């Protein structure tokens, strides 16, 4: 799997799975602002520098962990199929 494909899968999982779930469930200022923007209710607010740096940080962390776990399991299986002595299978 190429680095571009890995980056795309992480971005895809963030945009289509993680972000909508967090926007719907969390009540922090970032997600309240994003809900208002998506609903068309909120006037654009100029964020401060802290908000700019924290924008979608939690989304990216969760999707990166999810993608990393999947990639780790795929790589481990492919290594185990090449060399059975390195596997910790019972």
C-alpha positions as CSV (number, residue, x, y, z in Angstrom):
1,X,0.0,0.0,0.0
2,X,1.5,3.3,-1.0
3,X,1.8,6.3,1.4
4,X,-0.7,8.2,-0.8
5,X,-3.2,5.5,-0.4
6,X,-2.7,5.4,3.4
7,X,-3.1,9.2,3.6
8,X,-6.3,9.0,1.4
9,X,-7.8,6.2,3.5
10,X,-7.2,8.2,6.7
11,X,-8.7,11.4,5.2
12,X,-11.6,9.4,3.9
13,X,-12.4,7.7,7.2
14,X,-12.2,11.2,8.9
15,X,-14.5,12.9,6.4
16,X,-17.1,10.1,6.0
17,X,-17.1,8.4,9.4
18,X,-15.4,10.2,12.2
19,X,-16.2,13.8,11.7
20,X,-20.0,13.4,11.2
21,X,-20.1,11.3,14.4
22,X,-18.2,13.8,16.4
23,X,-20.2,16.8,15.0
24,X,-23.4,15.0,16.0
25,X,-22.4,13.9,19.5
26,X,-19.9,16.4,21.0
27,X,-20.8,19.7,22.5
28,X,-17.5,21.6,22.5
29,X,-17.3,25.0,20.9
30,X,-15.6,23.6,17.7
31,X,-18.4,21.1,17.1
32,X,-21.2,23.5,18.0
33,X,-19.7,26.0,15.5
34,X,-19.4,23.3,12.8
35,X,-23.1,22.1,13.4
36,X,-24.3,25.7,13.0
37,X,-22.2,26.1,9.8
38,X,-23.6,22.9,8.3
39,X,-27.2,23.9,9.2
40,X,-26.7,27.3,7.7
41,X,-27.6,29.0,11.0
42,X,-24.3,30.5,12.1
43,X,-22.7,33.6,10.8
44,X,-19.0,33.0,10.0
45,X,-16.9,33.6,13.2
46,X,-13.3,34.5,12.9
47,X,-11.5,31.9,15.0
48,X,-8.6,32.7,17.2
49,X,-5.2,31.1,16.7
50,X,-5.8,28.3,19.2
51,X,-9.0,27.3,17.4
52,X,-7.3,27.3,14.1
53,X,-4.6,25.0,15.4
54,X,-7.1,22.7,17.1
55,X,-9.4,22.5,14.1
56,X,-10.2,18.8,13.4
57,X,-7.3,17.6,15.6
58,X,-9.5,15.1,17.4
59,X,-11.0,13.9,14.1
60,X,-7.6,13.4,12.6
61,X,-6.3,11.5,15.7
62,X,-9.2,9.1,15.8
63,X,-9.1,8.4,12.1
64,X,-5.3,8.0,12.1
65,X,-5.5,5.5,15.0
66,X,-8.2,3.6,13.1
67,X,-6.3,3.5,9.9
68,X,-3.0,2.6,11.7
69,X,-4.7,-0.3,13.4
70,X,-6.0,-1.6,10.2
71,X,-2.7,-1.2,8.5
72,X,-0.9,-2.9,11.4
73,X,-3.2,-5.9,11.2
74,X,-2.7,-6.2,7.4
75,X,1.1,-5.9,7.6
76,X,1.2,-8.4,10.5
77,X,-0.8,-10.9,8.5
78,X,1.3,-10.5,5.5
79,X,4.5,-10.9,7.5
80,X,3.1,-14.0,9.2
81,X,2.2,-15.6,5.9
82,X,5.9,-15.1,4.8
83,X,7.5,-16.4,7.9
84,X,5.5,-18.6,10.3
85,X,8.2,-18.6,12.9
86,X,7.7,-14.9,13.7
87,X,4.0,-15.2,14.4
88,X,2.7,-15.6,17.9
89,X,-0.2,-17.7,17.0
90,X,-1.3,-20.4,19.5
